[in-house]
Amino acid sequence: MGCGFGYLAAKCLVQSEAKAAVANPLLPKPPHFAPRAKRVIFIFMQGGPSHVDTFDYKTRLAKDDGKLHEFDDARTLAKTRQITSHRVFKSPWSFRQYGQCGQHVSELFPHIAEHVDDLCFLKGMHTNGVAHGPSTLFLHTGSINLIRPSFGSWLLYGLGSENDNLPGFVSIQPSLGNGGPRNYSNAFLPAVYQGTPVGRAGLPATTAKIENLTNSMLSPTTQREHFELLRAMNAEQLRQRPGDQELEAVINSYELAWRMQQHAPEVLDLSNESAHVRQLYGIDEKGTDDFGRQCLMARRLAEAGVRYIQVTYGDNSNNPRWDQHSNLPMHATHAFNTDKPIAGLLADLKQRGLLEDTLVWWGGEFGRTPYAQSNGTGRDHNPDGFSVFLAGGGVKPGFSYGSTDEFGHHAIEDKVHMHDLHATILHLLGLDHERLTFRHAGRDFRLTDVHGRVVDGIFR
C-alpha cells in the first residue's frame, strides 16, 4: 500500500510538471448528461456490404428472382434521370433465425449469428451520397464534400481522453482512398484532436504500429535529458506566444509522445495474449489472422482507455473490399475474413465486462441494391436502405429497429439517417449533438450540421 500511494503521488507530480508547460486540452471533460457508454469501437466495412445478403432477410427476392421490376433508386436516377427496370436478384446464401430474439442471419456470418442476442440492428438506415468517396466522407464527418472534423475528433473535443499515455482517437489501418486522412482528421478543430493512424489498409496487420516509439541509440537517462531541454524551450516559446493553438498542439504531441514511449509498445504488443484469446479472434488462421489482429488490438486499446477506435476492413484500390458490382460471391471471402474476428471481439469484450460501457458499431457507408446491376452477377450501391448493428453501451440487446421495403430497397419504417445515427451515438456517450459545437469562420459548426435526431427507441 505504501508503494502504491507513493506511485500515485509521483504520478501527480509528473502530471503537474507536464501541465506547467501547457494546459492539456485532452484531459477528461464532463459530459452534458450521464453517459451510457465511455468509448466506441467502430468496425468499418469499407465498400458497402449487402444488407439483403447478410442481416435483412427478404422473401420477395427469392419469389421474384429473375423478374424485371422498376426501381427508383438514387444511383440510377443520378445517371439516367429515369426510373429503370432491373432484374430482381435473390441472395445466393440461405438465412435462418438465431438466438432468443429470432434474428435472421445469412450463412455468411455463422459466428456473429451466435451473438445476435447482444446486438441491436438498425435496418432502416439511409444516407447521403451515391459513390464511395462522398458516402464514406459523410459516414465519418457528416459532410459529403466539405472539410469537416471526423466523428472521433468531435468526440475527443467533447469528452477529452480517458488515458494520459495514449492517443484518445486511434484509426487502425485506415484506407488512403475515399477521403483518406480526412476520415480521421480534426479539420478546423484544434490539431490536438486529430486521430492517430496505426498502420494502413492494404498492408499486413503485423506491420501496424506507431513509428519511432523506441530509441535504441540513446539511454533512457539521455532521452530524459533531451526531453527536459525540449520541454523548457517549448515553455519559453509558449510564454512568448500565448494562445497559439498550433504551438500548443505541437507541445502536447511531444508530451504525449514521451508518455507513449513508456506505455504504447506494451498495449500494441499482441504476443503476450494467451493461445485461447488468439484462437478466439482467428489469429494464426488462414483468412482471419489479419483482421483478427486488428480486432484484438482494438480491444487492448479500449481496455487501456482509448476513447474512439476505428477498425477498417478495406484496401487502397479503386474497388473497396465489399464493392461487388459484378461478383457478389466475393462477399463470402470478406465475410469469412471478418466473421470470426468480430465475434471474438464481442465475446472478449463481454467476458471482460467491457461491453457494458463500450459501444461497438458495425457497418459500411451504404448498402446494395436488391437487383442485379446491368443484369450481371453483382449489386450496385444503395444509400436509400441498408443495415448496421450496435452492441453494448446502453443499446437494447437482441433488438431490431426499422425496416426496408419488401425488396430491401428503401428504408420505410423507423428510418434512421446517418445524421440520426451520429446524434444517437453521441447521446449514448453523454453528449447533446446540438450543444457540441465549435465556432469557425463566423458560425457554429457541429457534427450533425442542422440535422439529426436521437433514436431513443433503441436505448435500454
Summary of the structure (lengths in Angstrom):
residues: 460
radius of gyration: 23.0
end to end distance: 39.4
largest distance: 77.3
contacts: 1602
relative contact order: 0.21
helix: 38%
strand: 18%
